[in-house]
Amino acid sequence: MRKMLDHEHKKARALAVEMLNNWDVIFIVIDHPNLPLTNNKQFGILFIAAY
């Protein structure tokens, strides 16, 4: 992943930076398998409550 920091494409570099900065958060489900993989349920609740 670190070699992508020097990639010629700006979006590839931005993705690499984002992943390296949030690596622990992205892969927390590996250490805590009881956590949901997405927040779709919570988002749906908030979306319905907003209307």
PyMOL commands that set and color helices and strands:
alter all, ss='L'
color gray80, all
select helices_A, chain A and resi 2-6+10-21+23-26+28-31+40-50
alter helices_A, ss='H'
color red, helices_A
deselect
rebuild
show_as cartoon
